[in-house]
Amino acid sequence: MTTRDRWQSLESNSSGHEPVLVEEAVALLRPRSDGTYVDCTIGLGGHSAALFEAGAGRVIGIDRDAAALSQTRARLGSWGDRLVLVHADYRELPRLLSERGLDGIDGALADLGVSSLQLDDPQRGFSFRNEGPLDMRMNQTEGPTAADLIRGADEAALADVIYQYGDERHARRIARAIVRARDRQPITTTSELAAIVRRAAGGRGWQRIDPATRTFQALRIWVNRELDGLDMFIEAAVVALRAGGRLVVIAFHSLEDRIVKHTFRRLSTRGPHESLQLIEVLTRKPITPSDSEARRNPRSRSARLRALERVA
């Protein structure tokens, strides 16, 4: 039975969640029975399950989403105390390891972006496909919601967010429409916002993606500060790795992938007074899903996997 067959058996009773590039990630991490690995965005535990099946001794699973951790605790409970679940932001990695007395780890995985659990639950407000509150927080215990940010942002700032994080060419028009609509009444649901964006973006007839897609993506990134501190997290993970340890990062957005690429490149370049190279980049080009995976799991299509190894 292959790695994919094993975790698909585990996933069969779940909500349809399927981890992206799981075989590629596990092969690069090379789990050992005496090793400690960190799944920095464990979600519903698909990658962690595959790590255990491949022989990982211990996995520390981190996630901002308490609902995901609750489900993962039930689904992966058979691994006992070999699995440690932590409700936190992966960017707190140094503190989380220090609190557990760990002076090094053998591998780390960060599967960035929104999970199927979050997208498919209308009450989380990530998707415009069903009516729900305009929330979008990965951690629902803290921080402003999307509705809060939309209510308080000025038009120029809103347009910048939609353009920069969503690559939306109609960003100014959409921001103007949102401001006009909120002046009449608060925008509190996903369907209200989607309707405003669609009218502002224009376009008639069939379109490859819904006109609201890029704006919703931009707001999600903004609400969760998804790009903030990503480079510092990578640096911290490298410091935490033991010699021979590996970091795998899966990005779904071009801005995320650019940060990962440039940080890897910077860390792999020795300065004039450095005698040792700190890391080796293992992926000259990002690994992308196979055609069969993209057909089976359309949400995987934009995934880009990059990996490095701590060599000194």
N, C-alpha and C positions, 0 to 999 in steps of 0.2 A: 504494500500500500504506500503510495507517495505521500509527501508532506501535505499536498493539497487535498488528497483523499481523506487524510486523517482529520484535518481541521474542518473540512466540509461536513464530515460526519458530526462533529461537535456543533457546527453552525446550523444544522438542519432544523433544530427546534427554535432558532432565534428569529429575529424580525427580518431576516433577509440580508443581514450584515455580511459583507465579504471583505476581508482585508486585502489591500492592494499590494501587488508585487511581493507576495508572502514568500514564495520559494526563493526569489532573488535575494530578499533581505536576510533570510535565515542562512543561506549559503555564504553570504558575505560575513555574517556575524560569527559563524563557526562555533556554535554553542558547545560548551564542555560541562561535564558533570560537576567539576569543582569550580565553575565560573559563576560570577554574579553579573547579571545583565539588567539594564534599566529600560523599560518600555515607557518613554517619557510622555506619551499620549495614548494610554492603553485602550481607551474607548470600551468596546465590548470584548476586548481580549483576544481577537483573532491572531494577531502576531505573537502575543505571549503564549497562546496555546501551541502554536507552531514551534516556538523556541523550546518549550518543554518537551514536545514530541521529538524534537531533534537532539535532546539530551541536556538542555540547560539545567544547571543545578539550582539556581535561584533567580527569581525575577522580581524586581521592584517595579510596580506599575503605578504611574502617576497620571492623574487626570484632574482637570478643573471641574468636570461635570459629575456631581454627586450621584445623579441618576444612573449614569453609565457605570460608576464604580459599584453601585448596589447590584446591578444586573451581572456585572463581571464577577463579583464575589460569589454569587449563586452559581454561575456557569462554570467557574474554574475552581470551585471549592475543593475538588478532589485532589488538587495539588498541595493542599494543606499549608504548612508554614513555609513551604518553598516559594510561595507567592505572598508578597507584601504589597498591600494597596494603600496609596497615599492620596488624599484629597488636597491637591496643590497645583500650582502653575509650574510647568516644566522649567521655566526660567529661574526657579528657586533651587535648582539642582545642587549647588554646593552646600546650601544649608541643610537640605534634606538628607544628603549623604553624611554630613557631619553629625547630625542628630542621631544617626543610626550607627555611628562609630566606624564608618567605612572610609578607609584611606585610599581606596582604588576600586575600579570596576573593570570588567573584562569586555564589556560592550554596551552600546546604547543605541536605541532606535527612537526617532522622532517622526511620526506620521502626522504631518501638519494638516491644517484645514478642518472643515466641519465633518462630522460623522453621519452615517446613515441614521443612527438613533435620533440625532438632532434634526436632521432634514425631514424625517418622516413623521415627526410628532408636531401636529399643527399648533399645539399649545406653546411650543418653543419659539415660534415666530420666525424661523429661518427661511421658510419657503412661502411663496405666494400661491402655491397650487391649492391650498386649503385655507379657509378663514382661521385666523388665530391672532392673539395679541402680538403687538409689534415689539417683541422682546429681543431676541437674537443673542442673549448672553450665554456663553458656554458655562460660566459659573453663575448660576442664578442666585447666589447668596450675596453677591456684591456688585457694585458698579452700576452706572446708568444703563437703561435699556435703549434700544434704537429709537423708541418714541420720545424718550427724554432728550436724546441728542438732537433729534430733528426739531423738537420744540424750541431748543435753546440756541441753535446754530444760526449765524447770519448767512445770507444768501451766498456770499463769496466763498466762505469756508465750506459750505455744503457742496457747492459746485466743484471746489478743489478736491474734496474727498471722492465724489462720484467720478471725476475724471482720472485722478491718480490711481485709485484702488480698483476702479471698474473699467478703466480704459473706454469710457463712454463719451463718444463725440458730441452727444447732445446734453452734456452735463449742465451747462449754464441754463439751457431751456428747462431742463428737469428741475433744477434747483429753484428757478423762478416759480415754476408751477407748484412745487411743494410749499414754498413760502406763502404764496397766495392762498392755497387751500388751508393751511394751518391758521391763517389770519381769520378765516371764517369759522373754523372749528378744529379742535385738536385731531391729529391723525393718530389713531390708536390701534388699528388692525392692519394685517398684511394685505387684505383685499382692498382696503381704502388706498394704501400707498401704491399698490400695483396698478390700480385704475388711474391714478394721477400720473404715474410715470408713463404708462402706455399712451395716454392722451398726449402728453408732452413730447414723447419720442417720435410720435407719428409713424408713418409707414402703413401701407395697406396690403392686403392679400397675405399669402403665405410668407412666413419668415422663419429662418433656420432656428433661431432661439427667440424666446419671448422677450419683448422690449424691456421688461422689468428685470431681467436676469442680471445685467451688469450693475445696476443700481443696488439691488439686494446684496450682491457680492461685496460691493464697496462698503455698504453700511455694516455688514457683518464683520469685515476686517477692521473697520473703525471702532465698532463697539468693543471688540475683543482685543484690540491693540496687537493684532496678529504679527505685525512686522517689527514691533518695538522689541529691542533686545534679542532678536534672533541671532545676530552675530556674536553677542556676548554669551549666549547660551552655548553656541558651538565652541567658543574658546574654553568655557568652563567644562564642557564635556571632554574636550581633549585633555585638559589638565587632570581630570578625574580618571582617565583611562590608564591602565597599566600598559607597560610596553607590550606591543602585540595586540592590544585591545583595539576595537573598531567602532566607529560611529557611522550609522546609516541614517540619512535624512530623506524623507519623501515629501516633496513639495507639489502643490497643485496649482499654484498661481505663479505667473512669470516673475513678479516682484519678489516672491519668496525664493524662488529658484535662483534668481540673480544674487540675492544676499548670500545664499548657501555657496554658490559657485565662487564668488569673490572672496568670501571668508576662507574657504578651503584653499584657494590659490595663495592668499596672503600668508596663511599659516604654513604652507609648504615651501615658502621661499626663505632661505637663510639670509640673515643680515651679514654685513661685512665682518662682524666680530663674533659670529656664532660658529662654533666648530661642529655642531650636530644639527641635523635636520629633525624638526619636531614631529612632523607627520609626513605620510606618503598618501597622495590622492589615489584611490583605487579605481576611480571611474573617470577616464579621460573625457568621455561624453556621458550624459545622464542615461541611465537605464530606463526604458519606457515599457509599458505593458505590451505583451504580445497581441497579435490580432485576435486570437481566441479569447484572451482575457478581456480585451476591450469590447468584444461582442457580448460576452457573458455578463460583464459588469461595466455598463456604459460610464458610470461615475469614475472609472479608473483612467479614462482616456487622456486626461491632462496630467497624470502623475509623472513625476521626474524623480528618479532615485539617484543620489550621489553618496559615495562612501569614502572614508579615509581610515588610515591605520596609524596609531601612535607608534613611532619607531624609536623614540629616544625620550 
